Amino acid sequence: MKSALLEVENLHLTINSSSKSVKILHGISFLIYPGEIVGLVGESGCGKSLTASAILGLLPSSHIVTGRMEFERQNLHSLSHKQLSLLRGTRLSLILQDPSLALNPLMPIGKQLVEGLCYHKKISKKSAYQIGIRWLQRVGIGDAAERMSQYPHEISGGMKQRILIAIALICQPSLLIADEPTTALDVTIQSQVLDLLQLLQQEEGLSILLITHDLGVVARCCQRVMVMYAGQLVETGSVEQIFTNPKHPYTKALLQSRRSLEQSRDQPLICLEGNPPRLGKKMSGCMFAARCPSAMHICQQKDPPLEQISEDRSVQCWLPQASRESS
Amino acid sequence: MTLPLLEVRSLSKQFRLRGQILQAVKNVSFSISQGEILGLGGESGCGKSTIGKLLMGLLEPSGGSIVFDGKNLLDLTAQRSRAWRRHIQMIFQNPTASLNPRMTIEETLAEPFIIHGLFEQAKLARRLHDLLLQVGLSADYLKRLPHELSGGQRQRVAIARAIALNPRLLICDEPFSALDVSVQSQIINLLSRLQREQNLSYLIISHDLSILRYLTHRSAIMYLGEIIEWGFSSDVYDHPLHPYTQALISSVLLPDPIRERQRSRVVIKGEIPSLLHPPSGCPFHTRCPHAMNICRAEKPPMREVKPGHFSACHLYRNAE
């Protein structure tokens, strides 16, 4: 068995405010192996981005994180601030949804690009700029040398996202967390950026945790998928398993509600009624029970057990194996 | 043939930007019949939302005409035009921004009746109650404030407000893109039910081609302020003619891993040019995989390539 790059075990997140404490993540466990792209899908507010922030140690002190997180065999909890910030720039990296918010509008692109390189790798500015120009070319930006002195407002959204990818990868991390990297982009640009991410992933042997709400993005890029609902991972598996043989009723509903360019126009769209519960809303039993078409009595009473079907396949649901397969 | 409900002819809109002219909409013509759903698709910055605002009277056109039910809306005085605009209503992208956070749902829904003086105290309560039922919400919501509702519920309220005065045309500007997938389907089904029940006409502005293909009868695809292809939606999305439409469709991801990875894609290079410096000739020639010399020099006219299916592309110059 190969060893995992990132191991997350029983991750809980609670937000404390002066009046109350709210549970956001309810015991999340997963592994990411070297060189794979893993999708984390779910609707807005289910806790996908908070999971990423918890791994990166970017949450404020009012957010209490418990559980074991090991990255490259180091316990992320035991690291000091300094060690963690070194790890974040060099081994563990992040790109965010909105590229125009992630760049400093007052700083030239080149300076932002090589900032991490100069800080972490202690190399001269001149050679950092050379590496920077090479990276701009790698992410498909023409006139790279001239671009280095431009400001973010002078370039398009797609180009900004390419620059953020370059910034994230310039120190050659082993894990990239991409939080909705193409959601703010137009479809033709989304296609280009996904191609670029896949190309770099192969060239660099990188692992990517790809957070998205779009099953099309997962279908295109990922090897494995984790489906999240209301702060829990309700189902995990390979892309093929999840798309062809979903076990959890939420995964099934998500797959049924996807649209494509081949949809028949004569039938109403199948849709999941109701809304996801608000994060932190206290509920007994399964989080999905209120919207689940196959909910039983026990679903409202007790939390469903996490069933590990095989090494990389799990489902958290009360439905017995038999009825799940026949439905 | 019956007169179309809305006819837009050579509509243009220019903005001035620090001394430069930005041509956001160029010579756009289309029509919508009673009970028809027209889709307007394209990437951001192509001018589709500007068209929505021009139709609503939120922006003043630089040229062209907007004929609604036989009347040119641009010739009317402000007061008369307001009365006409009752028949055209709009739904916006972000339901949170389009509802007043300090007004209860009841106040929000009553406002159109008050503004247009169609206000009968005795019947109003009943009407508001019915409106909510029509969009799938219970009357309990009348006393609530927008922050107590989810995004999908807020969009339902925005739809209820838009249909309050029984308009004939509804302009929906990206009505789904701020919503989650499972909620999107609910709103799509709601809009298509309302259209059938009331024989409404819609102009749906969206960048999501899978929604346009599902929901619309006819579609127009825009690029850099111009319509480059239009026709019946079944033709436009299943047999696209213009290389840009082909590329757009091939960029729509299939939510099926096996087929998504096997299919061949039309990849287009580069990004959308700036509207301040539009390319010469065909606006798409800078990214088009089939660009020829003529494309750089001459703007292609709109041609009927197949019956009812139009495209502005030099590839079809011998098709007529």
Interface residues (C-beta under 8 A of the other chain):
Chain A: E43 S44 S156 G158 M159 D186 V187 T188 I189 Q190 S191 Q192 D195 H213 D214 L215 G216 V217 V218 A219 R220 V239 E240 F243 A253 L254 L255 S257 R258 R259 S260 L261 Q263 R265 P268 L269 I270 C271 L272 E273 N275 P276
Chain B: E43 S44 S150 G152 Q153 D180 V181 S182 V183 S185 Q186 I188 N189 S192 H207 L209 S210 I211 R213 Y214 S234 Y237 A247 L248 I249 S250 S251 V252 L253 L254 P255 D256 P257 I258 E260 R261 R265 V267 I268 E271 I272
